[in-house]
Amino acid sequence: MSIDDIIKCGIPINENTSETLLTVQTAVEWLQRNTNLKIDFNDINTIASLPSGAKLFIVKFCDLISRSDNVTSESIGGMSQSFSSGNKSDLLIDIAKQLIKPYLKSDFKFISAARRWG
């Protein structure tokens, strides 16, 4: 799949580089691991049929991965920068919860106890 194919699916990716394509593929792999969405990166129909929140998640994922560490915005005229105090992993989970919460797999893990009282 190419960047042009991805754009045709309704995912607005700005840069057309091999690194961007790998980043989009990594975002799709993240969705495969962490959601119940059925996605095949090589099947254009599954990408095109993603909910709009999942498509926006892919765009935000690419933006977050390509961003310099902790710099969230910059201004040239006034020479100012804004920084984020969170790490990228936490920011990614926050974005996922905002955009694709109904599709996320549960964070809970059940551990059975062998004996309740020792």
CNS distance restraints for C-alpha pairs under 8 A (distance, minus, plus):
assign (resid   1 and name CA) (resid   5 and name CA) 6.13 0.50 0.50
assign (resid   1 and name CA) (resid   6 and name CA) 7.31 0.50 0.50
assign (resid   1 and name CA) (resid  41 and name CA) 7.40 0.50 0.50
assign (resid   1 and name CA) (resid  42 and name CA) 5.92 0.50 0.50
assign (resid   1 and name CA) (resid  44 and name CA) 7.59 0.50 0.50
assign (resid   2 and name CA) (resid   6 and name CA) 6.41 0.50 0.50
assign (resid   2 and name CA) (resid  21 and name CA) 7.01 0.50 0.50
assign (resid   3 and name CA) (resid   7 and name CA) 6.16 0.50 0.50
assign (resid   3 and name CA) (resid  13 and name CA) 7.30 0.50 0.50
assign (resid   3 and name CA) (resid  16 and name CA) 6.07 0.50 0.50
assign (resid   3 and name CA) (resid  21 and name CA) 6.25 0.50 0.50
assign (resid   4 and name CA) (resid   8 and name CA) 6.20 0.50 0.50
assign (resid   5 and name CA) (resid   9 and name CA) 6.38 0.50 0.50
assign (resid   5 and name CA) (resid  44 and name CA) 7.26 0.50 0.50
assign (resid   6 and name CA) (resid  10 and name CA) 6.90 0.50 0.50
assign (resid   6 and name CA) (resid  11 and name CA) 5.86 0.50 0.50
assign (resid   6 and name CA) (resid  12 and name CA) 7.75 0.50 0.50
assign (resid   6 and name CA) (resid  13 and name CA) 7.68 0.50 0.50
assign (resid   6 and name CA) (resid  44 and name CA) 7.81 0.50 0.50
assign (resid   6 and name CA) (resid  47 and name CA) 7.67 0.50 0.50
assign (resid   7 and name CA) (resid  11 and name CA) 4.91 0.50 0.50
assign (resid   7 and name CA) (resid  12 and name CA) 5.36 0.50 0.50
assign (resid   7 and name CA) (resid  13 and name CA) 6.39 0.50 0.50
assign (resid   8 and name CA) (resid  48 and name CA) 7.89 0.50 0.50
assign (resid   9 and name CA) (resid  44 and name CA) 7.21 0.50 0.50
assign (resid   9 and name CA) (resid  47 and name CA) 6.36 0.50 0.50
assign (resid   9 and name CA) (resid  48 and name CA) 4.31 0.50 0.50
assign (resid   9 and name CA) (resid  49 and name CA) 7.93 0.50 0.50
assign (resid  10 and name CA) (resid  48 and name CA) 6.68 0.50 0.50
assign (resid  10 and name CA) (resid  55 and name CA) 7.35 0.50 0.50
assign (resid  11 and name CA) (resid  55 and name CA) 5.69 0.50 0.50
assign (resid  11 and name CA) (resid  56 and name CA) 7.17 0.50 0.50
assign (resid  11 and name CA) (resid  58 and name CA) 7.63 0.50 0.50
assign (resid  11 and name CA) (resid  59 and name CA) 6.90 0.50 0.50
assign (resid  12 and name CA) (resid  59 and name CA) 6.98 0.50 0.50
assign (resid  13 and name CA) (resid  59 and name CA) 6.65 0.50 0.50
assign (resid  15 and name CA) (resid  20 and name CA) 6.52 0.50 0.50
assign (resid  16 and name CA) (resid  20 and name CA) 6.51 0.50 0.50
assign (resid  16 and name CA) (resid  21 and name CA) 7.50 0.50 0.50
assign (resid  17 and name CA) (resid  21 and name CA) 6.44 0.50 0.50
assign (resid  18 and name CA) (resid  22 and name CA) 6.30 0.50 0.50
assign (resid  19 and name CA) (resid  23 and name CA) 6.16 0.50 0.50
assign (resid  20 and name CA) (resid  24 and name CA) 6.19 0.50 0.50
assign (resid  20 and name CA) (resid  62 and name CA) 7.40 0.50 0.50
assign (resid  21 and name CA) (resid  25 and name CA) 6.20 0.50 0.50
assign (resid  22 and name CA) (resid  26 and name CA) 6.07 0.50 0.50
assign (resid  23 and name CA) (resid  27 and name CA) 6.22 0.50 0.50
assign (resid  23 and name CA) (resid  62 and name CA) 5.99 0.50 0.50
assign (resid  23 and name CA) (resid  65 and name CA) 7.71 0.50 0.50
assign (resid  24 and name CA) (resid  28 and name CA) 6.29 0.50 0.50
assign (resid  24 and name CA) (resid  58 and name CA) 6.47 0.50 0.50
assign (resid  24 and name CA) (resid  59 and name CA) 7.97 0.50 0.50
assign (resid  24 and name CA) (resid  61 and name CA) 7.94 0.50 0.50
assign (resid  24 and name CA) (resid  62 and name CA) 6.53 0.50 0.50
assign (resid  25 and name CA) (resid  29 and name CA) 6.19 0.50 0.50
assign (resid  25 and name CA) (resid  41 and name CA) 6.78 0.50 0.50
assign (resid  26 and name CA) (resid  30 and name CA) 6.15 0.50 0.50
assign (resid  27 and name CA) (resid  31 and name CA) 6.32 0.50 0.50
assign (resid  27 and name CA) (resid  58 and name CA) 5.60 0.50 0.50
assign (resid  27 and name CA) (resid  61 and name CA) 6.24 0.50 0.50
assign (resid  27 and name CA) (resid  62 and name CA) 7.42 0.50 0.50
assign (resid  28 and name CA) (resid  32 and name CA) 6.21 0.50 0.50
assign (resid  28 and name CA) (resid  39 and name CA) 7.38 0.50 0.50
assign (resid  28 and name CA) (resid  41 and name CA) 6.71 0.50 0.50
assign (resid  28 and name CA) (resid  58 and name CA) 7.14 0.50 0.50
assign (resid  29 and name CA) (resid  33 and name CA) 6.25 0.50 0.50
assign (resid  30 and name CA) (resid  34 and name CA) 6.00 0.50 0.50
assign (resid  31 and name CA) (resid  35 and name CA) 5.36 0.50 0.50
assign (resid  31 and name CA) (resid  37 and name CA) 7.11 0.50 0.50
assign (resid  31 and name CA) (resid  39 and name CA) 7.94 0.50 0.50
assign (resid  32 and name CA) (resid  36 and name CA) 7.15 0.50 0.50
assign (resid  32 and name CA) (resid  37 and name CA) 6.60 0.50 0.50
assign (resid  32 and name CA) (resid  38 and name CA) 6.96 0.50 0.50
assign (resid  32 and name CA) (resid  39 and name CA) 6.42 0.50 0.50
assign (resid  34 and name CA) (resid 104 and name CA) 5.92 0.50 0.50
assign (resid  34 and name CA) (resid 105 and name CA) 5.63 0.50 0.50
assign (resid  35 and name CA) (resid 103 and name CA) 5.18 0.50 0.50
assign (resid  35 and name CA) (resid 104 and name CA) 4.27 0.50 0.50
assign (resid  35 and name CA) (resid 105 and name CA) 5.07 0.50 0.50
assign (resid  36 and name CA) (resid 103 and name CA) 5.55 0.50 0.50
assign (resid  36 and name CA) (resid 104 and name CA) 6.50 0.50 0.50
assign (resid  36 and name CA) (resid 105 and name CA) 6.44 0.50 0.50
assign (resid  37 and name CA) (resid 103 and name CA) 6.57 0.50 0.50
assign (resid  38 and name CA) (resid  46 and name CA) 7.34 0.50 0.50
assign (resid  39 and name CA) (resid  43 and name CA) 7.89 0.50 0.50
assign (resid  39 and name CA) (resid  46 and name CA) 5.44 0.50 0.50
assign (resid  39 and name CA) (resid  47 and name CA) 6.56 0.50 0.50
assign (resid  40 and name CA) (resid  44 and name CA) 7.89 0.50 0.50
assign (resid  40 and name CA) (resid  46 and name CA) 6.14 0.50 0.50
assign (resid  40 and name CA) (resid  47 and name CA) 7.21 0.50 0.50
assign (resid  41 and name CA) (resid  46 and name CA) 7.65 0.50 0.50
assign (resid  41 and name CA) (resid  47 and name CA) 6.83 0.50 0.50
assign (resid  43 and name CA) (resid  47 and name CA) 6.81 0.50 0.50
assign (resid  44 and name CA) (resid  48 and name CA) 6.06 0.50 0.50
assign (resid  45 and name CA) (resid  49 and name CA) 6.03 0.50 0.50
assign (resid  46 and name CA) (resid  50 and name CA) 6.45 0.50 0.50
assign (resid  50 and name CA) (resid  54 and name CA) 6.11 0.50 0.50
assign (resid  50 and name CA) (resid  55 and name CA) 6.45 0.50 0.50
assign (resid  51 and name CA) (resid  55 and name CA) 6.54 0.50 0.50
assign (resid  52 and name CA) (resid  56 and name CA) 6.15 0.50 0.50
assign (resid  53 and name CA) (resid  57 and name CA) 6.02 0.50 0.50
assign (resid  53 and name CA) (resid  99 and name CA) 4.83 0.50 0.50
assign (resid  53 and name CA) (resid 100 and name CA) 5.65 0.50 0.50
assign (resid  54 and name CA) (resid  58 and name CA) 6.37 0.50 0.50
assign (resid  54 and name CA) (resid  99 and name CA) 6.81 0.50 0.50
assign (resid  54 and name CA) (resid 100 and name CA) 6.08 0.50 0.50
assign (resid  55 and name CA) (resid  59 and name CA) 6.61 0.50 0.50
assign (resid  56 and name CA) (resid  60 and name CA) 6.17 0.50 0.50
assign (resid  56 and name CA) (resid  99 and name CA) 7.49 0.50 0.50
assign (resid  57 and name CA) (resid  61 and name CA) 5.85 0.50 0.50
assign (resid  57 and name CA) (resid  95 and name CA) 7.04 0.50 0.50
assign (resid  57 and name CA) (resid  96 and name CA) 6.64 0.50 0.50
assign (resid  57 and name CA) (resid  99 and name CA) 6.52 0.50 0.50
assign (resid  57 and name CA) (resid 100 and name CA) 7.65 0.50 0.50
assign (resid  58 and name CA) (resid  62 and name CA) 6.26 0.50 0.50
assign (resid  59 and name CA) (resid  63 and name CA) 6.32 0.50 0.50
assign (resid  60 and name CA) (resid  64 and name CA) 6.01 0.50 0.50
assign (resid  60 and name CA) (resid  95 and name CA) 7.68 0.50 0.50
assign (resid  61 and name CA) (resid  65 and name CA) 6.12 0.50 0.50
assign (resid  61 and name CA) (resid  92 and name CA) 6.98 0.50 0.50
assign (resid  62 and name CA) (resid  66 and name CA) 6.10 0.50 0.50
assign (resid  63 and name CA) (resid  67 and name CA) 6.07 0.50 0.50
assign (resid  64 and name CA) (resid  88 and name CA) 7.05 0.50 0.50
assign (resid  64 and name CA) (resid  92 and name CA) 7.67 0.50 0.50
assign (resid  65 and name CA) (resid  88 and name CA) 7.67 0.50 0.50
assign (resid  67 and name CA) (resid  71 and name CA) 7.01 0.50 0.50
assign (resid  67 and name CA) (resid  72 and name CA) 7.54 0.50 0.50
assign (resid  70 and name CA) (resid  83 and name CA) 5.12 0.50 0.50
assign (resid  70 and name CA) (resid  84 and name CA) 4.76 0.50 0.50
assign (resid  70 and name CA) (resid  85 and name CA) 6.69 0.50 0.50
assign (resid  70 and name CA) (resid  86 and name CA) 7.49 0.50 0.50
assign (resid  70 and name CA) (resid  87 and name CA) 7.41 0.50 0.50
assign (resid  71 and name CA) (resid  81 and name CA) 6.98 0.50 0.50
assign (resid  71 and name CA) (resid  82 and name CA) 5.90 0.50 0.50
assign (resid  71 and name CA) (resid  83 and name CA) 4.48 0.50 0.50
assign (resid  71 and name CA) (resid  84 and name CA) 6.26 0.50 0.50
assign (resid  72 and name CA) (resid  81 and name CA) 7.58 0.50 0.50
assign (resid  72 and name CA) (resid  82 and name CA) 5.45 0.50 0.50
assign (resid  72 and name CA) (resid  83 and name CA) 5.31 0.50 0.50
assign (resid  72 and name CA) (resid  84 and name CA) 6.15 0.50 0.50
assign (resid  73 and name CA) (resid  81 and name CA) 5.70 0.50 0.50
assign (resid  73 and name CA) (resid  82 and name CA) 5.13 0.50 0.50
assign (resid  73 and name CA) (resid  83 and name CA) 7.23 0.50 0.50
assign (resid  74 and name CA) (resid  79 and name CA) 7.50 0.50 0.50
assign (resid  74 and name CA) (resid  80 and name CA) 5.81 0.50 0.50
assign (resid  74 and name CA) (resid  81 and name CA) 4.40 0.50 0.50
assign (resid  74 and name CA) (resid  82 and name CA) 6.40 0.50 0.50
assign (resid  75 and name CA) (resid  79 and name CA) 5.45 0.50 0.50
assign (resid  75 and name CA) (resid  80 and name CA) 5.17 0.50 0.50
assign (resid  75 and name CA) (resid  81 and name CA) 6.37 0.50 0.50
assign (resid  76 and name CA) (resid  80 and name CA) 7.00 0.50 0.50
assign (resid  86 and name CA) (resid  90 and name CA) 6.41 0.50 0.50
assign (resid  86 and name CA) (resid  91 and name CA) 6.50 0.50 0.50
assign (resid  87 and name CA) (resid  91 and name CA) 6.32 0.50 0.50
assign (resid  88 and name CA) (resid  92 and name CA) 5.95 0.50 0.50
assign (resid  89 and name CA) (resid  93 and name CA) 6.37 0.50 0.50
assign (resid  90 and name CA) (resid  94 and name CA) 6.26 0.50 0.50
assign (resid  91 and name CA) (resid  95 and name CA) 6.21 0.50 0.50
assign (resid  92 and name CA) (resid  96 and name CA) 6.15 0.50 0.50
assign (resid  93 and name CA) (resid  97 and name CA) 6.11 0.50 0.50
assign (resid  94 and name CA) (resid  98 and name CA) 6.26 0.50 0.50
assign (resid  95 and name CA) (resid  99 and name CA) 6.14 0.50 0.50
assign (resid  96 and name CA) (resid 100 and name CA) 5.36 0.50 0.50
assign (resid  96 and name CA) (resid 101 and name CA) 6.37 0.50 0.50
assign (resid  96 and name CA) (resid 104 and name CA) 7.81 0.50 0.50
assign (resid  97 and name CA) (resid 101 and name CA) 4.51 0.50 0.50
assign (resid  97 and name CA) (resid 104 and name CA) 7.68 0.50 0.50
assign (resid 100 and name CA) (resid 104 and name CA) 6.52 0.50 0.50
